[in-house]
Amino acid sequence: MAHYEPPINWGDYEDIALKLYERFGDDFTESKIYRIRFTELLDWVMEIPNFEGKREDSNEGHLEMIQSSWVYEWRDNQS
């Protein structure tokens, strides 16, 4: 039986960050996460399997929040 995952949308920063961390692990350190181009970050978010947001609904604020949430997720896993 498949584990149900609720859809993820633009405001679900922590969920998005967790998915990005699961995908990239420690390939991206804090400084690298903050240097990711928004175009690239947008593509990666759109590739999350249960992400339902529309590309045209993204904005800089969302992408900045995703970046900082990803950094916190990365930090939490460095202990």
mmJSON file of the N, C-alpha and C atoms, coordinates in Angstrom:
{"data_MODEL":{"atom_site":{
"group_PDB":["ATOM","ATOM","ATOM","ATOM","ATOM","ATOM","ATOM","ATOM","ATOM","ATOM","ATOM","ATOM","ATOM","ATOM","ATOM","ATOM","ATOM","ATOM","ATOM","ATOM","ATOM","ATOM","ATOM","ATOM","ATOM","ATOM","ATOM","ATOM","ATOM","ATOM","ATOM","ATOM","ATOM","ATOM","ATOM","ATOM","ATOM","ATOM","ATOM","ATOM","ATOM","ATOM","ATOM","ATOM","ATOM","ATOM","ATOM","ATOM","ATOM","ATOM","ATOM","ATOM","ATOM","ATOM","ATOM","ATOM","ATOM","ATOM","ATOM","ATOM","ATOM","ATOM","ATOM","ATOM","ATOM","ATOM","ATOM","ATOM","ATOM","ATOM","ATOM","ATOM","ATOM","ATOM","ATOM","ATOM","ATOM","ATOM","ATOM","ATOM","ATOM","ATOM","ATOM","ATOM","ATOM","ATOM","ATOM","ATOM","ATOM","ATOM","ATOM","ATOM","ATOM","ATOM","ATOM","ATOM","ATOM","ATOM","ATOM","ATOM","ATOM","ATOM","ATOM","ATOM","ATOM","ATOM","ATOM","ATOM","ATOM","ATOM","ATOM","ATOM","ATOM","ATOM","ATOM","ATOM","ATOM","ATOM","ATOM","ATOM","ATOM","ATOM","ATOM","ATOM","ATOM","ATOM","ATOM","ATOM","ATOM","ATOM","ATOM","ATOM","ATOM","ATOM","ATOM","ATOM","ATOM","ATOM","ATOM","ATOM","ATOM","ATOM","ATOM","ATOM","ATOM","ATOM","ATOM","ATOM","ATOM","ATOM","ATOM","ATOM","ATOM","ATOM","ATOM","ATOM","ATOM","ATOM","ATOM","ATOM","ATOM","ATOM","ATOM","ATOM","ATOM","ATOM","ATOM","ATOM","ATOM","ATOM","ATOM","ATOM","ATOM","ATOM","ATOM","ATOM","ATOM","ATOM","ATOM","ATOM","ATOM","ATOM","ATOM","ATOM","ATOM","ATOM","ATOM","ATOM","ATOM","ATOM","ATOM","ATOM","ATOM","ATOM","ATOM","ATOM","ATOM","ATOM","ATOM","ATOM","ATOM","ATOM","ATOM","ATOM","ATOM","ATOM","ATOM","ATOM","ATOM","ATOM","ATOM","ATOM","ATOM","ATOM","ATOM","ATOM","ATOM","ATOM","ATOM","ATOM","ATOM","ATOM","ATOM","ATOM","ATOM","ATOM","ATOM","ATOM","ATOM","ATOM","ATOM","ATOM","ATOM","ATOM","ATOM","ATOM","ATOM"],
"id":[1,2,3,4,5,6,7,8,9,10,11,12,13,14,15,16,17,18,19,20,21,22,23,24,25,26,27,28,29,30,31,32,33,34,35,36,37,38,39,40,41,42,43,44,45,46,47,48,49,50,51,52,53,54,55,56,57,58,59,60,61,62,63,64,65,66,67,68,69,70,71,72,73,74,75,76,77,78,79,80,81,82,83,84,85,86,87,88,89,90,91,92,93,94,95,96,97,98,99,100,101,102,103,104,105,106,107,108,109,110,111,112,113,114,115,116,117,118,119,120,121,122,123,124,125,126,127,128,129,130,131,132,133,134,135,136,137,138,139,140,141,142,143,144,145,146,147,148,149,150,151,152,153,154,155,156,157,158,159,160,161,162,163,164,165,166,167,168,169,170,171,172,173,174,175,176,177,178,179,180,181,182,183,184,185,186,187,188,189,190,191,192,193,194,195,196,197,198,199,200,201,202,203,204,205,206,207,208,209,210,211,212,213,214,215,216,217,218,219,220,221,222,223,224,225,226,227,228,229,230,231,232,233,234,235,236,237],
"type_symbol":["N","C","C","N","C","C","N","C","C","N","C","C","N","C","C","N","C","C","N","C","C","N","C","C","N","C","C","N","C","C","N","C","C","N","C","C","N","C","C","N","C","C","N","C","C","N","C","C","N","C","C","N","C","C","N","C","C","N","C","C","N","C","C","N","C","C","N","C","C","N","C","C","N","C","C","N","C","C","N","C","C","N","C","C","N","C","C","N","C","C","N","C","C","N","C","C","N","C","C","N","C","C","N","C","C","N","C","C","N","C","C","N","C","C","N","C","C","N","C","C","N","C","C","N","C","C","N","C","C","N","C","C","N","C","C","N","C","C","N","C","C","N","C","C","N","C","C","N","C","C","N","C","C","N","C","C","N","C","C","N","C","C","N","C","C","N","C","C","N","C","C","N","C","C","N","C","C","N","C","C","N","C","C","N","C","C","N","C","C","N","C","C","N","C","C","N","C","C","N","C","C","N","C","C","N","C","C","N","C","C","N","C","C","N","C","C","N","C","C","N","C","C","N","C","C","N","C","C","N","C","C","N","C","C","N","C","C"],
"label_atom_id":["N","CA","C","N","CA","C","N","CA","C","N","CA","C","N","CA","C","N","CA","C","N","CA","C","N","CA","C","N","CA","C","N","CA","C","N","CA","C","N","CA","C","N","CA","C","N","CA","C","N","CA","C","N","CA","C","N","CA","C","N","CA","C","N","CA","C","N","CA","C","N","CA","C","N","CA","C","N","CA","C","N","CA","C","N","CA","C","N","CA","C","N","CA","C","N","CA","C","N","CA","C","N","CA","C","N","CA","C","N","CA","C","N","CA","C","N","CA","C","N","CA","C","N","CA","C","N","CA","C","N","CA","C","N","CA","C","N","CA","C","N","CA","C","N","CA","C","N","CA","C","N","CA","C","N","CA","C","N","CA","C","N","CA","C","N","CA","C","N","CA","C","N","CA","C","N","CA","C","N","CA","C","N","CA","C","N","CA","C","N","CA","C","N","CA","C","N","CA","C","N","CA","C","N","CA","C","N","CA","C","N","CA","C","N","CA","C","N","CA","C","N","CA","C","N","CA","C","N","CA","C","N","CA","C","N","CA","C","N","CA","C","N","CA","C","N","CA","C","N","CA","C","N","CA","C","N","CA","C","N","CA","C","N","CA","C","N","CA","C","N","CA","C","N","CA","C"],
"label_alt_id":[null,null,null,null,null,null,null,null,null,null,null,null,null,null,null,null,null,null,null,null,null,null,null,null,null,null,null,null,null,null,null,null,null,null,null,null,null,null,null,null,null,null,null,null,null,null,null,null,null,null,null,null,null,null,null,null,null,null,null,null,null,null,null,null,null,null,null,null,null,null,null,null,null,null,null,null,null,null,null,null,null,null,null,null,null,null,null,null,null,null,null,null,null,null,null,null,null,null,null,null,null,null,null,null,null,null,null,null,null,null,null,null,null,null,null,null,null,null,null,null,null,null,null,null,null,null,null,null,null,null,null,null,null,null,null,null,null,null,null,null,null,null,null,null,null,null,null,null,null,null,null,null,null,null,null,null,null,null,null,null,null,null,null,null,null,null,null,null,null,null,null,null,null,null,null,null,null,null,null,null,null,null,null,null,null,null,null,null,null,null,null,null,null,null,null,null,null,null,null,null,null,null,null,null,null,null,null,null,null,null,null,null,null,null,null,null,null,null,null,null,null,null,null,null,null,null,null,null,null,null,null,null,null,null,null,null,null],
"label_comp_id":["MET","MET","MET","ALA","ALA","ALA","HIS","HIS","HIS","TYR","TYR","TYR","GLU","GLU","GLU","PRO","PRO","PRO","PRO","PRO","PRO","ILE","ILE","ILE","ASN","ASN","ASN","TRP","TRP","TRP","GLY","GLY","GLY","ASP","ASP","ASP","TYR","TYR","TYR","GLU","GLU","GLU","ASP","ASP","ASP","ILE","ILE","ILE","ALA","ALA","ALA","LEU","LEU","LEU","LYS","LYS","LYS","LEU","LEU","LEU","TYR","TYR","TYR","GLU","GLU","GLU","ARG","ARG","ARG","PHE","PHE","PHE","GLY","GLY","GLY","ASP","ASP","ASP","ASP","ASP","ASP","PHE","PHE","PHE","THR","THR","THR","GLU","GLU","GLU","SER","SER","SER","LYS","LYS","LYS","ILE","ILE","ILE","TYR","TYR","TYR","ARG","ARG","ARG","ILE","ILE","ILE","ARG","ARG","ARG","PHE","PHE","PHE","THR","THR","THR","GLU","GLU","GLU","LEU","LEU","LEU","LEU","LEU","LEU","ASP","ASP","ASP","TRP","TRP","TRP","VAL","VAL","VAL","MET","MET","MET","GLU","GLU","GLU","ILE","ILE","ILE","PRO","PRO","PRO","ASN","ASN","ASN","PHE","PHE","PHE","GLU","GLU","GLU","GLY","GLY","GLY","LYS","LYS","LYS","ARG","ARG","ARG","GLU","GLU","GLU","ASP","ASP","ASP","SER","SER","SER","ASN","ASN","ASN","GLU","GLU","GLU","GLY","GLY","GLY","HIS","HIS","HIS","LEU","LEU","LEU","GLU","GLU","GLU","MET","MET","MET","ILE","ILE","ILE","GLN","GLN","GLN","SER","SER","SER","SER","SER","SER","TRP","TRP","TRP","VAL","VAL","VAL","TYR","TYR","TYR","GLU","GLU","GLU","TRP","TRP","TRP","ARG","ARG","ARG","ASP","ASP","ASP","ASN","ASN","ASN","GLN","GLN","GLN","SER","SER","SER"],
"label_asym_id":["A","A","A","A","A","A","A","A","A","A","A","A","A","A","A","A","A","A","A","A","A","A","A","A","A","A","A","A","A","A","A","A","A","A","A","A","A","A","A","A","A","A","A","A","A","A","A","A","A","A","A","A","A","A","A","A","A","A","A","A","A","A","A","A","A","A","A","A","A","A","A","A","A","A","A","A","A","A","A","A","A","A","A","A","A","A","A","A","A","A","A","A","A","A","A","A","A","A","A","A","A","A","A","A","A","A","A","A","A","A","A","A","A","A","A","A","A","A","A","A","A","A","A","A","A","A","A","A","A","A","A","A","A","A","A","A","A","A","A","A","A","A","A","A","A","A","A","A","A","A","A","A","A","A","A","A","A","A","A","A","A","A","A","A","A","A","A","A","A","A","A","A","A","A","A","A","A","A","A","A","A","A","A","A","A","A","A","A","A","A","A","A","A","A","A","A","A","A","A","A","A","A","A","A","A","A","A","A","A","A","A","A","A","A","A","A","A","A","A","A","A","A","A","A","A","A","A","A","A","A","A","A","A","A","A","A","A"],
"label_entity_id":["1","1","1","1","1","1","1","1","1","1","1","1","1","1","1","1","1","1","1","1","1","1","1","1","1","1","1","1","1","1","1","1","1","1","1","1","1","1","1","1","1","1","1","1","1","1","1","1","1","1","1","1","1","1","1","1","1","1","1","1","1","1","1","1","1","1","1","1","1","1","1","1","1","1","1","1","1","1","1","1","1","1","1","1","1","1","1","1","1","1","1","1","1","1","1","1","1","1","1","1","1","1","1","1","1","1","1","1","1","1","1","1","1","1","1","1","1","1","1","1","1","1","1","1","1","1","1","1","1","1","1","1","1","1","1","1","1","1","1","1","1","1","1","1","1","1","1","1","1","1","1","1","1","1","1","1","1","1","1","1","1","1","1","1","1","1","1","1","1","1","1","1","1","1","1","1","1","1","1","1","1","1","1","1","1","1","1","1","1","1","1","1","1","1","1","1","1","1","1","1","1","1","1","1","1","1","1","1","1","1","1","1","1","1","1","1","1","1","1","1","1","1","1","1","1","1","1","1","1","1","1","1","1","1","1","1","1"],
"label_seq_id":[1,1,1,2,2,2,3,3,3,4,4,4,5,5,5,6,6,6,7,7,7,8,8,8,9,9,9,10,10,10,11,11,11,12,12,12,13,13,13,14,14,14,15,15,15,16,16,16,17,17,17,18,18,18,19,19,19,20,20,20,21,21,21,22,22,22,23,23,23,24,24,24,25,25,25,26,26,26,27,27,27,28,28,28,29,29,29,30,30,30,31,31,31,32,32,32,33,33,33,34,34,34,35,35,35,36,36,36,37,37,37,38,38,38,39,39,39,40,40,40,41,41,41,42,42,42,43,43,43,44,44,44,45,45,45,46,46,46,47,47,47,48,48,48,49,49,49,50,50,50,51,51,51,52,52,52,53,53,53,54,54,54,55,55,55,56,56,56,57,57,57,58,58,58,59,59,59,60,60,60,61,61,61,62,62,62,63,63,63,64,64,64,65,65,65,66,66,66,67,67,67,68,68,68,69,69,69,70,70,70,71,71,71,72,72,72,73,73,73,74,74,74,75,75,75,76,76,76,77,77,77,78,78,78,79,79,79],
"pdbx_PDB_ins_code":[null,null,null,null,null,null,null,null,null,null,null,null,null,null,null,null,null,null,null,null,null,null,null,null,null,null,null,null,null,null,null,null,null,null,null,null,null,null,null,null,null,null,null,null,null,null,null,null,null,null,null,null,null,null,null,null,null,null,null,null,null,null,null,null,null,null,null,null,null,null,null,null,null,null,null,null,null,null,null,null,null,null,null,null,null,null,null,null,null,null,null,null,null,null,null,null,null,null,null,null,null,null,null,null,null,null,null,null,null,null,null,null,null,null,null,null,null,null,null,null,null,null,null,null,null,null,null,null,null,null,null,null,null,null,null,null,null,null,null,null,null,null,null,null,null,null,null,null,null,null,null,null,null,null,null,null,null,null,null,null,null,null,null,null,null,null,null,null,null,null,null,null,null,null,null,null,null,null,null,null,null,null,null,null,null,null,null,null,null,null,null,null,null,null,null,null,null,null,null,null,null,null,null,null,null,null,null,null,null,null,null,null,null,null,null,null,null,null,null,null,null,null,null,null,null,null,null,null,null,null,null,null,null,null,null,null,null],
"Cartn_x":[0.839,0.0,0.88,0.652,1.477,1.159,2.202,2.035,1.493,0.355,-0.25,0.506,0.885,1.511,0.607,0.209,-0.655,0.075,-0.671,-0.039,0.745,1.826,2.667,2.404,2.321,2.109,3.144,3.078,4.108,4.342,3.304,3.474,4.065,4.242,4.72,6.241,6.845,8.305,9.077,8.627,9.354,9.268,8.081,7.916,8.794,8.822,9.656,11.125,11.532,12.927,13.326,12.429,12.712,12.909,12.047,12.168,13.485,13.875,15.134,16.31,16.232,17.318,17.39,16.229,16.216,16.835,16.591,17.117,18.62,19.076,20.463,21.364,20.772,21.578,22.584,23.824,24.858,25.653,25.128,25.772,25.753,24.717,24.591,24.774,25.84,26.059,25.276,25.291,24.544,24.901,26.199,26.59,26.198,26.251,25.851,24.344,23.564,22.11,21.754,22.419,22.112,22.616,23.48,23.977,23.231,22.254,21.484,20.674,20.732,19.925,18.45,17.623,16.191,15.589,16.123,15.586,15.811,16.976,17.311,16.461,16.357,15.558,14.11,13.594,12.219,12.027,12.969,12.883,12.851,13.718,13.784,12.496,11.915,10.649,9.562,9.527,8.511,8.644,9.839,10.082,9.685,9.345,8.928,7.632,7.607,6.485,5.089,4.845,3.484,3.337,4.203,4.098,3.009,2.06,0.916,0.904,1.876,1.905,2.159,1.746,1.981,3.214,3.983,5.207,4.923,3.814,3.52,3.11,2.836,2.493,3.714,4.873,6.073,6.49,7.195,7.756,9.028,9.729,11.004,10.854,9.762,9.518,9.422,8.667,8.552,9.921,10.675,11.959,12.957,12.905,13.783,13.428,12.12,11.684,12.078,11.991,12.398,13.892,14.681,16.13,16.439,15.834,16.175,15.668,14.514,14.012,14.945,15.475,16.418,17.685,18.155,19.341,19.087,17.908,17.598,17.536,16.97,16.896,18.306,19.176,20.566,21.266,21.092,21.727,21.262,19.959,19.407,20.042,20.554,21.113,22.645,23.235,24.7,25.247,24.356,24.865,25.569],
"Cartn_y":[-1.186,0.0,1.245,2.126,3.328,4.304,4.954,5.972,7.23,7.707,8.908,10.15,10.963,12.236,13.341,14.248,15.338,16.214,16.869,17.727,18.862,19.256,20.345,21.554,22.726,23.94,24.988,26.156,27.174,27.589,27.596,28.032,26.987,25.766,24.662,24.599,25.667,25.813,24.672,24.267,23.199,21.888,21.599,20.357,20.367,21.495,21.622,21.459,22.14,22.069,20.634,19.908,18.512,17.679,17.884,17.131,17.452,18.719,19.099,18.506,18.515,17.915,16.41,15.756,14.313,14.024,14.912,14.702,14.969,16.063,16.492,16.227,15.924,15.631,16.721,16.315,17.27,17.772,17.538,18.089,19.606,20.144,21.594,22.007,22.764,23.338,24.647,25.266,26.512,27.563,27.786,28.832,28.453,27.157,26.726,26.888,26.59,26.731,28.182,29.123,30.532,31.033,30.274,30.689,30.055,29.195,28.553,29.612,29.55,30.476,30.131,31.166,30.939,30.125,30.278,29.496,28.007,27.681,26.29,25.756,26.563,26.179,25.942,26.799,26.672,25.347,24.986,23.707,22.54,22.58,21.475,21.357,22.503,22.472,21.859,22.255,21.728,20.216,19.668,18.224,17.396,18.044,17.294,16.558,15.227,14.404,14.896,15.292,15.695,17.214,17.933,19.39,19.8,20.609,20.987,22.45,23.224,24.637,24.846,25.974,26.312,27.211,26.978,27.749,29.261,29.659,31.095,31.703,30.849,31.355,31.528,31.138,31.293,32.76,33.159,34.501,34.489,35.6,35.678,35.395,35.883,35.66,34.18,33.437,31.985,31.329,31.694,31.041,31.374,32.601,32.963,32.164,32.0,31.222,29.751,29.229,27.84,27.696,28.652,28.601,28.598,29.523,29.584,28.348,27.815,26.58,25.412,25.377,24.323,24.429,25.65,25.857,25.331,25.638,25.131,23.605,23.03,21.569,20.98,21.607,21.145,21.239,22.39,22.584,21.526,21.231,20.234,18.864,18.602,17.29,17.252,18.332,18.378,17.947,17.602,17.272,15.927],
"Cartn_z":[0.0,0.0,0.0,-0.932,-1.049,0.077,0.545,1.584,0.93,1.441,0.852,1.298,0.332,0.655,0.145,1.035,0.578,-0.431,-1.298,-2.293,-1.633,-2.275,-1.795,-2.691,-2.068,-2.845,-2.474,-3.098,-2.924,-1.482,-0.651,0.729,1.658,1.177,2.029,2.032,2.535,2.435,3.086,4.283,4.983,4.217,3.669,2.906,1.659,0.989,-0.218,0.159,1.243,1.685,2.01,2.677,3.023,1.759,0.775,-0.486,-1.193,-1.183,-1.823,-1.066,0.258,1.045,0.797,0.725,0.452,-0.911,-1.87,-3.221,-3.298,-2.683,-2.867,-1.668,-0.503,0.678,0.965,1.207,1.567,0.359,-0.852,-2.048,-1.983,-1.324,-1.202,0.244,0.49,1.811,1.888,3.053,3.237,2.189,1.978,1.014,-0.411,-0.728,-2.079,-2.285,-1.246,-1.363,-1.689,-0.996,-1.233,-2.582,-3.244,-4.558,-5.729,-5.423,-6.497,-7.243,-8.56,-9.365,-9.205,-9.13,-8.945,-10.087,-11.295,-12.416,-12.174,-11.634,-11.345,-10.186,-9.126,-7.962,-8.365,-9.209,-9.693,-10.422,-11.278,-11.988,-11.012,-9.994,-9.03,-8.227,-7.852,-7.113,-7.988,-9.254,-10.169,-10.36,-10.132,-10.307,-9.085,-7.965,-6.771,-7.114,-6.895,-7.364,-6.987,-5.756,-5.394,-5.26,-5.988,-5.988,-6.966,-6.491,-7.33,-7.732,-7.244,-7.581,-9.069,-9.559,-10.965,-11.07,-12.113,-12.333,-12.302,-12.924,-13.002,-11.654,-10.664,-9.325,-8.433,-8.934,-8.112,-8.12,-7.08,-7.073,-6.235,-6.24,-5.548,-4.055,-3.465,-2.04,-1.708,-2.525,-2.322,-2.42,-3.453,-3.684,-2.578,-2.061,-0.946,0.303,0.557,1.723,1.576,0.357,0.109,0.38,-0.104,0.138,1.629,2.385,3.807,4.546,4.156,4.788,4.483,3.258,2.87,3.717,3.943,4.773,6.189,6.754,8.104,8.11,7.064,6.95,6.895,6.098,5.983,7.34,8.014,9.336,10.329,10.313,11.243,11.055,9.88,9.569,9.712,10.222,10.315,11.671,12.608,13.957,14.004],
"occupancy":[1.0,1.0,1.0,1.0,1.0,1.0,1.0,1.0,1.0,1.0,1.0,1.0,1.0,1.0,1.0,1.0,1.0,1.0,1.0,1.0,1.0,1.0,1.0,1.0,1.0,1.0,1.0,1.0,1.0,1.0,1.0,1.0,1.0,1.0,1.0,1.0,1.0,1.0,1.0,1.0,1.0,1.0,1.0,1.0,1.0,1.0,1.0,1.0,1.0,1.0,1.0,1.0,1.0,1.0,1.0,1.0,1.0,1.0,1.0,1.0,1.0,1.0,1.0,1.0,1.0,1.0,1.0,1.0,1.0,1.0,1.0,1.0,1.0,1.0,1.0,1.0,1.0,1.0,1.0,1.0,1.0,1.0,1.0,1.0,1.0,1.0,1.0,1.0,1.0,1.0,1.0,1.0,1.0,1.0,1.0,1.0,1.0,1.0,1.0,1.0,1.0,1.0,1.0,1.0,1.0,1.0,1.0,1.0,1.0,1.0,1.0,1.0,1.0,1.0,1.0,1.0,1.0,1.0,1.0,1.0,1.0,1.0,1.0,1.0,1.0,1.0,1.0,1.0,1.0,1.0,1.0,1.0,1.0,1.0,1.0,1.0,1.0,1.0,1.0,1.0,1.0,1.0,1.0,1.0,1.0,1.0,1.0,1.0,1.0,1.0,1.0,1.0,1.0,1.0,1.0,1.0,1.0,1.0,1.0,1.0,1.0,1.0,1.0,1.0,1.0,1.0,1.0,1.0,1.0,1.0,1.0,1.0,1.0,1.0,1.0,1.0,1.0,1.0,1.0,1.0,1.0,1.0,1.0,1.0,1.0,1.0,1.0,1.0,1.0,1.0,1.0,1.0,1.0,1.0,1.0,1.0,1.0,1.0,1.0,1.0,1.0,1.0,1.0,1.0,1.0,1.0,1.0,1.0,1.0,1.0,1.0,1.0,1.0,1.0,1.0,1.0,1.0,1.0,1.0,1.0,1.0,1.0,1.0,1.0,1.0,1.0,1.0,1.0,1.0,1.0,1.0,1.0,1.0,1.0,1.0,1.0,1.0],
"B_iso_or_equiv":[0.0,0.0,0.0,0.0,0.0,0.0,0.0,0.0,0.0,0.0,0.0,0.0,0.0,0.0,0.0,0.0,0.0,0.0,0.0,0.0,0.0,0.0,0.0,0.0,0.0,0.0,0.0,0.0,0.0,0.0,0.0,0.0,0.0,0.0,0.0,0.0,0.0,0.0,0.0,0.0,0.0,0.0,0.0,0.0,0.0,0.0,0.0,0.0,0.0,0.0,0.0,0.0,0.0,0.0,0.0,0.0,0.0,0.0,0.0,0.0,0.0,0.0,0.0,0.0,0.0,0.0,0.0,0.0,0.0,0.0,0.0,0.0,0.0,0.0,0.0,0.0,0.0,0.0,0.0,0.0,0.0,0.0,0.0,0.0,0.0,0.0,0.0,0.0,0.0,0.0,0.0,0.0,0.0,0.0,0.0,0.0,0.0,0.0,0.0,0.0,0.0,0.0,0.0,0.0,0.0,0.0,0.0,0.0,0.0,0.0,0.0,0.0,0.0,0.0,0.0,0.0,0.0,0.0,0.0,0.0,0.0,0.0,0.0,0.0,0.0,0.0,0.0,0.0,0.0,0.0,0.0,0.0,0.0,0.0,0.0,0.0,0.0,0.0,0.0,0.0,0.0,0.0,0.0,0.0,0.0,0.0,0.0,0.0,0.0,0.0,0.0,0.0,0.0,0.0,0.0,0.0,0.0,0.0,0.0,0.0,0.0,0.0,0.0,0.0,0.0,0.0,0.0,0.0,0.0,0.0,0.0,0.0,0.0,0.0,0.0,0.0,0.0,0.0,0.0,0.0,0.0,0.0,0.0,0.0,0.0,0.0,0.0,0.0,0.0,0.0,0.0,0.0,0.0,0.0,0.0,0.0,0.0,0.0,0.0,0.0,0.0,0.0,0.0,0.0,0.0,0.0,0.0,0.0,0.0,0.0,0.0,0.0,0.0,0.0,0.0,0.0,0.0,0.0,0.0,0.0,0.0,0.0,0.0,0.0,0.0,0.0,0.0,0.0,0.0,0.0,0.0,0.0,0.0,0.0,0.0,0.0,0.0],
"pdbx_formal_charge":[null,null,null,null,null,null,null,null,null,null,null,null,null,null,null,null,null,null,null,null,null,null,null,null,null,null,null,null,null,null,null,null,null,null,null,null,null,null,null,null,null,null,null,null,null,null,null,null,null,null,null,null,null,null,null,null,null,null,null,null,null,null,null,null,null,null,null,null,null,null,null,null,null,null,null,null,null,null,null,null,null,null,null,null,null,null,null,null,null,null,null,null,null,null,null,null,null,null,null,null,null,null,null,null,null,null,null,null,null,null,null,null,null,null,null,null,null,null,null,null,null,null,null,null,null,null,null,null,null,null,null,null,null,null,null,null,null,null,null,null,null,null,null,null,null,null,null,null,null,null,null,null,null,null,null,null,null,null,null,null,null,null,null,null,null,null,null,null,null,null,null,null,null,null,null,null,null,null,null,null,null,null,null,null,null,null,null,null,null,null,null,null,null,null,null,null,null,null,null,null,null,null,null,null,null,null,null,null,null,null,null,null,null,null,null,null,null,null,null,null,null,null,null,null,null,null,null,null,null,null,null,null,null,null,null,null,null],
"auth_seq_id":[1,1,1,2,2,2,3,3,3,4,4,4,5,5,5,6,6,6,7,7,7,8,8,8,9,9,9,10,10,10,11,11,11,12,12,12,13,13,13,14,14,14,15,15,15,16,16,16,17,17,17,18,18,18,19,19,19,20,20,20,21,21,21,22,22,22,23,23,23,24,24,24,25,25,25,26,26,26,27,27,27,28,28,28,29,29,29,30,30,30,31,31,31,32,32,32,33,33,33,34,34,34,35,35,35,36,36,36,37,37,37,38,38,38,39,39,39,40,40,40,41,41,41,42,42,42,43,43,43,44,44,44,45,45,45,46,46,46,47,47,47,48,48,48,49,49,49,50,50,50,51,51,51,52,52,52,53,53,53,54,54,54,55,55,55,56,56,56,57,57,57,58,58,58,59,59,59,60,60,60,61,61,61,62,62,62,63,63,63,64,64,64,65,65,65,66,66,66,67,67,67,68,68,68,69,69,69,70,70,70,71,71,71,72,72,72,73,73,73,74,74,74,75,75,75,76,76,76,77,77,77,78,78,78,79,79,79],
"auth_comp_id":["MET","MET","MET","ALA","ALA","ALA","HIS","HIS","HIS","TYR","TYR","TYR","GLU","GLU","GLU","PRO","PRO","PRO","PRO","PRO","PRO","ILE","ILE","ILE","ASN","ASN","ASN","TRP","TRP","TRP","GLY","GLY","GLY","ASP","ASP","ASP","TYR","TYR","TYR","GLU","GLU","GLU","ASP","ASP","ASP","ILE","ILE","ILE","ALA","ALA","ALA","LEU","LEU","LEU","LYS","LYS","LYS","LEU","LEU","LEU","TYR","TYR","TYR","GLU","GLU","GLU","ARG","ARG","ARG","PHE","PHE","PHE","GLY","GLY","GLY","ASP","ASP","ASP","ASP","ASP","ASP","PHE","PHE","PHE","THR","THR","THR","GLU","GLU","GLU","SER","SER","SER","LYS","LYS","LYS","ILE","ILE","ILE","TYR","TYR","TYR","ARG","ARG","ARG","ILE","ILE","ILE","ARG","ARG","ARG","PHE","PHE","PHE","THR","THR","THR","GLU","GLU","GLU","LEU","LEU","LEU","LEU","LEU","LEU","ASP","ASP","ASP","TRP","TRP","TRP","VAL","VAL","VAL","MET","MET","MET","GLU","GLU","GLU","ILE","ILE","ILE","PRO","PRO","PRO","ASN","ASN","ASN","PHE","PHE","PHE","GLU","GLU","GLU","GLY","GLY","GLY","LYS","LYS","LYS","ARG","ARG","ARG","GLU","GLU","GLU","ASP","ASP","ASP","SER","SER","SER","ASN","ASN","ASN","GLU","GLU","GLU","GLY","GLY","GLY","HIS","HIS","HIS","LEU","LEU","LEU","GLU","GLU","GLU","MET","MET","MET","ILE","ILE","ILE","GLN","GLN","GLN","SER","SER","SER","SER","SER","SER","TRP","TRP","TRP","VAL","VAL","VAL","TYR","TYR","TYR","GLU","GLU","GLU","TRP","TRP","TRP","ARG","ARG","ARG","ASP","ASP","ASP","ASN","ASN","ASN","GLN","GLN","GLN","SER","SER","SER"],
"auth_asym_id":["A","A","A","A","A","A","A","A","A","A","A","A","A","A","A","A","A","A","A","A","A","A","A","A","A","A","A","A","A","A","A","A","A","A","A","A","A","A","A","A","A","A","A","A","A","A","A","A","A","A","A","A","A","A","A","A","A","A","A","A","A","A","A","A","A","A","A","A","A","A","A","A","A","A","A","A","A","A","A","A","A","A","A","A","A","A","A","A","A","A","A","A","A","A","A","A","A","A","A","A","A","A","A","A","A","A","A","A","A","A","A","A","A","A","A","A","A","A","A","A","A","A","A","A","A","A","A","A","A","A","A","A","A","A","A","A","A","A","A","A","A","A","A","A","A","A","A","A","A","A","A","A","A","A","A","A","A","A","A","A","A","A","A","A","A","A","A","A","A","A","A","A","A","A","A","A","A","A","A","A","A","A","A","A","A","A","A","A","A","A","A","A","A","A","A","A","A","A","A","A","A","A","A","A","A","A","A","A","A","A","A","A","A","A","A","A","A","A","A","A","A","A","A","A","A","A","A","A","A","A","A","A","A","A","A","A","A"],
"auth_atom_id":["N","CA","C","N","CA","C","N","CA","C","N","CA","C","N","CA","C","N","CA","C","N","CA","C","N","CA","C","N","CA","C","N","CA","C","N","CA","C","N","CA","C","N","CA","C","N","CA","C","N","CA","C","N","CA","C","N","CA","C","N","CA","C","N","CA","C","N","CA","C","N","CA","C","N","CA","C","N","CA","C","N","CA","C","N","CA","C","N","CA","C","N","CA","C","N","CA","C","N","CA","C","N","CA","C","N","CA","C","N","CA","C","N","CA","C","N","CA","C","N","CA","C","N","CA","C","N","CA","C","N","CA","C","N","CA","C","N","CA","C","N","CA","C","N","CA","C","N","CA","C","N","CA","C","N","CA","C","N","CA","C","N","CA","C","N","CA","C","N","CA","C","N","CA","C","N","CA","C","N","CA","C","N","CA","C","N","CA","C","N","CA","C","N","CA","C","N","CA","C","N","CA","C","N","CA","C","N","CA","C","N","CA","C","N","CA","C","N","CA","C","N","CA","C","N","CA","C","N","CA","C","N","CA","C","N","CA","C","N","CA","C","N","CA","C","N","CA","C","N","CA","C","N","CA","C","N","CA","C","N","CA","C","N","CA","C","N","CA","C","N","CA","C","N","CA","C"],
"pdbx_PDB_model_num":[1,1,1,1,1,1,1,1,1,1,1,1,1,1,1,1,1,1,1,1,1,1,1,1,1,1,1,1,1,1,1,1,1,1,1,1,1,1,1,1,1,1,1,1,1,1,1,1,1,1,1,1,1,1,1,1,1,1,1,1,1,1,1,1,1,1,1,1,1,1,1,1,1,1,1,1,1,1,1,1,1,1,1,1,1,1,1,1,1,1,1,1,1,1,1,1,1,1,1,1,1,1,1,1,1,1,1,1,1,1,1,1,1,1,1,1,1,1,1,1,1,1,1,1,1,1,1,1,1,1,1,1,1,1,1,1,1,1,1,1,1,1,1,1,1,1,1,1,1,1,1,1,1,1,1,1,1,1,1,1,1,1,1,1,1,1,1,1,1,1,1,1,1,1,1,1,1,1,1,1,1,1,1,1,1,1,1,1,1,1,1,1,1,1,1,1,1,1,1,1,1,1,1,1,1,1,1,1,1,1,1,1,1,1,1,1,1,1,1,1,1,1,1,1,1,1,1,1,1,1,1,1,1,1,1,1,1]
}}}
